[in-house]
């Protein structure tokens, strides 16, 4: 499972490098650069200065109210939006004049360059300590330097251009222990890309009409970049990026979220994050999860575990038609511990689509051998076409009172594997018959069916017409994105829960 963190590990390591260090953050307007820079400031262990030239201090505090929280209270704000004129520094005093006239040549040159920098830069420099690390963020450098050069041009002929101002700025910051972070309102490269120690690029993209945000790390000198791309969100005016999915053995299942308030004819999904974003699961209906072929089985099991566990804890029964790729060990690992073993043996059934699951379970988990049912359970015999179907239906109903909702989890690939082993082609007529059977089974039943299918499988299209809930899952660079098509939802990234629950769905905004 992925985890959401405030900053990528590579940027946290960059902030820990000894100064001077220079970092360029560039991207189009509205892509989250300011929120990222505030996260960088919050994470820095030392003196912190923010030069804001796009918005005033008041606007900044309204937009990011957490700036005043513990851990960020020491951020010094230099309001460059209110500086008039921006190029007149506060250091052209008698002392400065004396140094220019009488100081050493190197000192005179350094001070002359310093006095040619915009006054907000001079103000920020004056706040930097000499004996400990510091960081200065200029947001945005484009706005500050262009206003500065525009004001200079009104005072008469001046040969100073932007490239020279930038070189002077980097030379001045190179005389300190400070990290300098410059924000640019563009994606294109400039001379600064070659002069600075690190470059961060923010991007916004649309995938299936859903927003995705990506952070790119094309350059970080002195840092081993393990992941050069991170999806991120700025939900709640806080920057959060998503790390890649970890190996299955490292996944933490979390606790099943208890049902807050039972609702008639609705099955609790076992995850409050799921319920908040997609709703509960209506009984007598079907949900469809359309997943990329390369989506790990462990991710799907992680999503299914809470609702399977909750159903059995409530006294309901669960029938699983697994994917052929799931081994006996993986099937049990996905649900072990959600209920006691004796209850699991009573309340859980899995169809042996590969025809070797039963012997494996009998050898490794004999107490659960009765949970494995033959494929014929799904295919009534010609001589007695109703017997096994009636047996399965009776088991799903439990005690017959209808007070405990049950669940069917159907991997369509498992059904396809079963059909292939029986040499039955899934034709349009077979698909229509299958859908008719599903409708008859679900109609008025006290159960919910979750179908899992690849988007391109022949059965996916007809199942869509039946599904009350449709969720699309796809993977990109080791992260799992998902969104609802019925009902329509924005995009989310699947992450570990921050509160000990089964998982979180982090909204991309």
C-alpha positions in Angstrom: 0.0 0.0 0.0 1.1 3.5 -0.6 1.6 6.0 2.2 0.9 9.7 2.1 3.7 11.9 3.4 4.2 15.7 3.5 7.3 15.6 1.4 9.2 13.1 -0.7 12.2 11.5 1.0 14.5 13.1 -1.6 13.4 16.6 -0.7 13.7 16.0 3.0 17.3 14.8 2.4 18.0 17.9 0.3 16.8 20.2 3.1 19.2 18.4 5.5 22.3 19.0 3.3 24.7 21.7 4.6 24.2 25.1 3.0 24.5 26.9 0.7 22.0 25.0 -1.5 19.7 26.4 -4.2 16.4 24.8 -5.3 14.2 25.8 -8.2 10.5 25.1 -8.0 8.7 25.7 -11.3 5.3 24.9 -12.8 2.2 26.5 -14.2 0.0 28.8 -12.0 -2.3 26.9 -9.7 -0.2 23.7 -9.7 0.5 23.8 -5.9 4.0 25.4 -5.8 3.2 27.8 -2.9 1.7 24.9 -0.9 4.8 22.8 -1.6 7.1 25.6 -0.5 5.2 26.1 2.7 5.7 22.3 3.3 9.4 22.8 2.7 9.6 25.6 5.1 7.7 23.6 7.7 10.1 20.7 7.4 13.3 22.8 7.6 15.2 22.6 10.9 16.5 26.2 11.2 15.6 29.8 10.6 12.9 30.2 8.0 12.0 33.2 5.8 9.3 33.5 3.2 9.4 36.4 0.7 5.9 36.6 -0.8 5.4 38.8 -3.8 2.2 37.4 -5.2 -0.1 37.8 -2.2 -0.1 39.9 1.0 0.6 38.5 4.4 -3.1 38.7 5.3 -4.1 36.8 2.2 -1.4 34.2 2.8 -2.6 33.5 6.3 -6.2 33.2 5.2 -5.4 30.8 2.4 -3.0 28.7 4.6 -4.3 29.1 8.2 -2.1 26.3 9.5 1.0 28.6 9.1 0.5 29.8 12.7 0.3 26.2 14.0 3.0 24.7 16.2 6.0 23.9 14.1 5.5 26.7 11.6 5.2 29.7 13.9 8.9 30.7 13.3 8.4 31.4 9.7 9.3 35.1 9.1 7.2 36.7 6.4 8.6 39.4 4.1 5.7 41.0 2.3 7.1 42.1 -1.1 3.7 42.8 -2.5 3.6 46.0 -0.4 7.1 47.2 -1.1 7.3 50.5 -3.0 9.5 50.9 -4.9 10.8 47.3 -4.7 14.4 48.0 -5.8 15.4 50.5 -3.1 17.1 48.6 -0.4 17.2 49.5 3.3 21.0 49.0 3.4 22.2 52.0 1.4 23.0 53.8 4.6 26.0 55.8 5.8 27.7 52.5 6.8 27.1 51.0 3.4 28.4 54.1 1.7 31.5 54.1 3.9 32.3 50.5 2.9 31.8 51.3 -0.7 34.3 54.2 -0.4 36.9 52.7 2.0 36.4 48.9 2.2 38.5 46.2 0.6 37.8 45.7 -3.2 36.1 42.3 -2.6 34.0 43.8 0.1 33.1 46.8 -2.0 32.1 44.5 -5.0 30.0 42.2 -2.8 28.2 45.1 -1.1 27.7 46.9 -4.4 26.0 43.7 -5.8 24.0 43.3 -2.6 22.6 46.9 -2.9 21.6 46.2 -6.4 19.3 43.3 -5.3 15.6 44.0 -4.7 15.0 45.2 -1.2 12.8 42.2 -0.1 15.9 40.1 -0.8 18.0 42.4 1.3 15.3 42.3 4.0 15.4 38.5 4.0 19.2 38.4 4.1 19.2 40.6 7.2 17.1 38.0 9.0 19.5 35.2 8.4 21.7 34.0 11.3 25.4 33.4 10.9 25.7 30.5 13.3 22.9 28.1 12.2 21.2 26.8 9.1 18.5 28.9 7.4 16.2 28.8 4.4 14.7 31.6 2.2 11.8 31.0 -0.1 11.0 33.6 -2.7 7.5 33.1 -4.1 7.5 34.0 -6.8 10.9 35.1 -8.2 9.2 35.8 -11.5 6.9 38.4 -10.0 9.6 40.0 -7.8 12.4 40.3 -10.4 10.2 41.5 -13.2 8.6 44.2 -11.1 12.1 45.2 -9.9 13.5 45.5 -13.4 10.4 47.3 -14.6 10.8 49.9 -11.8 14.5 50.3 -12.6 13.8 51.0 -16.3 11.6 53.9 -15.3 14.5 55.6 -13.5 16.7 55.9 -16.7 18.9 53.7 -18.8 20.2 50.6 -17.0 22.2 47.7 -18.4 21.2 45.4 -15.6 19.2 42.4 -16.9 17.5 39.5 -15.2 20.3 37.0 -15.9 22.8 39.3 -14.1 20.4 39.8 -11.1 20.0 36.1 -10.8 23.8 35.5 -10.9 24.3 38.2 -8.2 21.6 36.7 -6.1 23.2 33.2 -6.2 26.6 34.6 -5.5 25.3 36.5 -2.4 23.4 33.4 -1.1 26.6 31.3 -1.7 28.3 33.4 1.0 25.9 32.0 3.6 24.8 28.7 5.1 21.3 29.2 3.7 19.1 27.2 1.4 17.5 29.4 -1.2 14.3 28.2 -2.9 13.1 30.2 -6.0 9.5 29.8 -7.4 9.0 30.3 -11.1 5.6 30.4 -12.8 6.5 28.3 -15.8 7.4 24.7 -16.8 10.1 25.6 -19.3 13.8 25.5 -18.5 15.9 28.6 -18.0 19.4 29.5 -17.1 18.5 28.9 -13.5 18.1 25.2 -14.1 21.8 25.0 -14.8 22.9 27.2 -12.0 21.0 25.8 -9.1 21.6 22.6 -7.1 18.1 21.2 -7.5 15.0 21.4 -9.7 11.4 20.5 -8.8 8.6 20.6 -11.4 4.9 20.6 -10.6 2.3 19.5 -13.2 -1.4 19.1 -13.5 -2.9 16.4 -15.8 -6.3 15.1 -16.7 -6.9 11.4 -16.8 -10.5 10.3 -17.7 -11.5 13.9 -16.9 -10.1 13.6 -13.4 -7.3 15.8 -12.1 -3.9 14.3 -11.3 -1.0 16.3 -9.9 2.5 15.1 -10.4 5.8 16.3 -8.8 8.9 15.6 -10.9 12.5 15.7 -9.5 14.8 16.1 -12.6 17.8 17.3 -10.6 19.0 17.1 -7.0 22.7 17.3 -6.6 24.1 15.1 -3.8 20.9 13.1 -3.4 20.1 9.6 -4.7 16.7 10.0 -6.3 14.9 6.7 -5.7 11.6 8.0 -7.2 11.7 10.8 -9.7 7.9 11.2 -9.8 5.3 11.6 -7.1 1.5 12.2 -7.3 0.3 14.7 -4.8 -2.7 16.6 -3.5 -3.2 20.0 -1.9 -6.3 19.0 0.0 -6.9 21.2 3.0 -4.2 23.6 1.8 -1.5 21.1 2.8 0.9 19.4 0.4 0.8 15.6 0.5 2.6 13.3 -1.9 2.1 9.6 -2.3 4.9 7.0 -2.1 4.9 3.9 -4.3 3.0 0.8 -3.2 5.1 -1.4 -1.0 5.5 -5.1 -1.3 2.6 -7.3 -0.2 4.6 -8.6 2.9 4.9 -5.0 4.1 1.2 -4.2 3.9 -0.6 -3.3 7.1 -4.2 -4.4 7.1 -5.4 -2.0 9.7 -8.6 -2.4 11.7 -12.0 -2.8 10.1 -14.0 0.4 10.8 -17.1 -0.3 12.8 -20.4 0.6 11.4 -21.5 3.9 12.9 -25.2 3.6 12.4 -26.9 0.6 10.7 -29.0 1.6 7.7 -31.7 -0.8 6.4 -30.9 -2.5 3.0 -27.4 -1.1 3.1 -24.2 -3.1 3.7 -21.4 -1.3 5.5 -18.2 -1.5 3.5 -15.9 -1.8 6.5 -14.1 1.4 5.7 -15.4 4.9 6.6 -13.2 6.4 3.9 -15.0 4.2 1.3 -18.4 5.1 2.7 -17.7 8.8 2.8 -16.7 8.9 -0.9 -18.7 6.1 -2.6 -21.5 5.4 -0.1 -22.6 2.1 1.3 -23.4 -1.1 -0.7 -27.1 -1.5 -1.5 -28.5 -5.0 -0.8 -30.0 -6.7 -3.9 -27.6 -4.8 -6.1 -24.1 -5.2 -7.6 -20.9 -3.2 -7.5 -18.3 -3.4 -10.3 -14.6 -2.8 -9.8 -12.9 -2.4 -13.1 -9.2 -2.9 -12.5 -6.1 -2.8 -14.7 -4.6 -6.2 -15.5 -1.4 -5.2 -13.8 -3.1 -4.1 -10.6 -1.6 -6.4 -7.9 -4.0 -9.0 -6.5 -2.9 -7.9 -3.0 -4.3 -4.4 -3.6 -7.8 -5.8 -4.5 -7.7 -8.1 -1.4 -6.8 -5.0 0.7 -9.9 -3.3 -0.6 -12.1 -6.3 -0.1 -10.9 -7.4 3.3 -12.9 -4.8 5.3 -16.3 -5.6 3.7 -15.7 -9.4 3.9 -14.7 -9.1 7.5 -17.7 -6.9 8.4 -20.1 -9.2 6.7 -18.9 -12.2 8.6 -18.8 -10.3 11.9 -22.4 -9.3 11.4 -23.3 -13.0 11.0 -23.6 -13.0 7.2 -22.0 -15.4 4.8 -19.4 -14.7 2.1 -18.9 -16.6 -1.2 -15.7 -15.9 -3.2 -15.2 -16.8 -6.8 -11.4 -16.1 -6.9 -9.1 -15.2 -9.7 -7.1 -18.2 -10.9 -3.9 -16.3 -10.0 -4.7 -16.3 -6.3 -3.1 -19.2 -4.4 -4.6 -20.8 -1.4 -2.1 -19.1 0.9 -3.0 -15.7 -0.6 -6.7 -16.2 -0.3 -6.5 -17.0 3.4 -3.9 -14.4 4.1 -6.3 -11.8 2.8 -9.0 -12.6 5.4 -7.2 -14.3 8.2 -7.9 -12.7 11.6 -11.0 -10.9 10.6 -13.1 -13.5 12.5 -12.2 -16.5 14.6 -11.2 -19.6 12.7 -14.3 -21.6 13.6 -16.6 -18.7 12.4 -14.5 -18.4 9.2 -15.1 -22.1 8.5 -18.9 -21.6 8.9 -19.3 -18.2 7.1 -16.8 -18.4 4.2 -16.9 -20.4 1.0 -14.5 -20.2 -2.0 -15.1 -21.9 -5.4 -12.3 -24.0 -6.6 -11.9 -22.5 -10.0 -8.5 -24.1 -10.6 -9.6 -27.6 -9.3 -6.4 -27.9 -7.2 -7.4 -25.5 -4.4 -9.3 -28.1 -2.4 -6.3 -30.5 -2.0 -4.0 -27.6 -1.1 -6.3 -26.4 1.6 -6.9 -29.9 2.9 -3.1 -30.3 3.2 -2.2 -26.9 4.8 -5.4 -25.8 6.5 -7.5 -28.9 7.2 -9.8 -27.0 9.5 -10.9 -24.9 6.5 -11.2 -27.8 4.0 -15.0 -27.6 4.1 -14.8 -24.0 3.0 -13.7 -25.0 -0.5 -16.6 -25.9 -2.9 -16.5 -27.5 -6.3 -17.1 -25.6 -9.5 -20.3 -27.7 -10.0 -21.8 -25.6 -7.2 -22.2 -22.8 -9.8 -23.2 -25.2 -12.6 -26.3 -27.3 -11.8 -26.3 -30.8 -13.3 -28.6 -31.7 -16.1 -30.3 -34.5 -14.1 -31.0 -32.2 -11.1 -30.6 -28.6 -12.3 -32.0 -27.0 -9.1 -30.4 -29.0 -6.3 -27.0 -27.4 -6.0 -28.3 -24.0 -6.8 -30.9 -24.4 -4.0 -28.1 -25.5 -1.6 -25.9 -22.5 -2.4 -28.9 -20.1 -2.1 -29.9 -21.6 1.2 -26.3 -21.2 2.6 -26.1 -17.6 1.5 -29.4 -16.8 3.3 -27.9 -18.0 6.5 -30.5 -18.6 9.2 -33.3 -17.6 6.8 -34.4 -14.6 8.9 -32.8 -12.2 6.5 -31.3 -10.2 9.4 -27.7 -10.8 8.4 -26.7 -9.6 4.9 -24.4 -11.8 2.8 -21.8 -11.0 0.2 -20.6 -12.5 -3.1 -17.2 -11.5 -4.4 -16.8 -12.6 -8.1 -13.6 -12.3 -10.0 -14.7 -12.4 -13.6 -11.3 -13.8 -14.6 -11.9 -16.7 -12.2 -15.2 -17.3 -14.0 -13.4 -17.2 -17.4 -10.8 -19.6 -16.1 -13.5 -22.0 -15.0 -15.3 -21.7 -18.4 -12.0 -22.4 -20.2 -11.3 -25.5 -18.1 -14.8 -26.7 -19.0 -14.2 -25.8 -22.6 -17.1 -23.4 -22.6 -16.8 -20.3 -24.7 -18.3 -17.1 -23.3 -20.4 -16.1 -26.2 -22.8 -13.1 -26.2 -25.6 -15.6 -25.6 -23.7 -17.1 -22.6 -23.0 -13.6 -21.3 -26.7 -12.7 -21.5 -27.7 -15.9 -19.7 -25.1 -15.2 -17.1 -26.5 -11.7 -16.5 -30.0 -13.0 -16.4 -28.9 -15.4 -13.6 -27.3 -12.6 -11.7 -30.4 -10.5 -11.9 -32.5 -13.4 -10.7 -30.1 -14.1 -7.8 -29.9 -10.5 -6.7 -33.5 -9.5 -7.1 -34.8 -8.9 -3.6 -32.0 -10.9 -2.0 -30.4 -9.8 1.2 -26.9 -9.8 -0.3 -24.6 -7.7 -2.3 -22.4 -8.8 -5.2 -19.0 -7.3 -5.9 -17.7 -8.1 -9.4 -14.1 -7.5 -10.3 -13.2 -7.3 -14.0 -10.7 -5.9 -16.4 -12.2 -3.1 -18.5 -11.6 -5.0 -21.8 -13.1 -8.3 -20.7 -16.2 -9.4 -22.7 -18.3 -9.6 -19.6 -17.4 -6.1 -18.3 -19.7 -4.2 -20.7 -22.9 -6.1 -19.8 -22.1 -6.0 -16.1 -21.8 -2.2 -16.2 -25.5 -2.0 -17.1 -26.4 -3.9 -13.9 -24.0 -2.3 -11.5 -25.4 0.2 -9.0 -21.8 1.3 -8.2 -18.9 1.4 -10.7 -15.3 2.1 -9.6 -12.3 2.3 -11.9 -8.9 1.4 -10.6 -5.6 1.9 -12.5 -1.9 2.0 -11.6 0.7 4.6 -12.6 4.3 4.5 -11.5 3.5 2.2 -8.5 0.5 4.1 -7.2 -3.2 3.0 -7.3 -5.7 5.6 -8.5 -9.4 5.1 -8.4 -12.6 7.0 -9.0 -16.3 6.4 -9.3 -18.1 6.4 -12.7 -21.5 5.6 -11.1 -21.8 7.8 -9.1 -19.3 10.2 -10.6 -16.5 11.2 -8.2 -13.2 13.0 -8.4 -10.0 11.0 -8.4 -8.4 9.4 -5.3 -5.2 7.6 -4.5 -5.3 4.5 -2.3 -3.1 5.0 0.8 -2.6 3.5 4.3 -4.9 4.9 6.9 -3.6 7.6 9.2 -5.9 6.5 12.0 -5.3 2.8 12.1 -8.3 2.0 9.8 -8.1 -0.4 6.8 -7.0 2.3 4.2 -7.6 5.9 3.2 -8.7 7.3 -0.1 -6.8 10.6 -0.6 -8.7 13.0 -2.8 -6.7 14.7 -5.5 -7.4 18.4 -5.5 
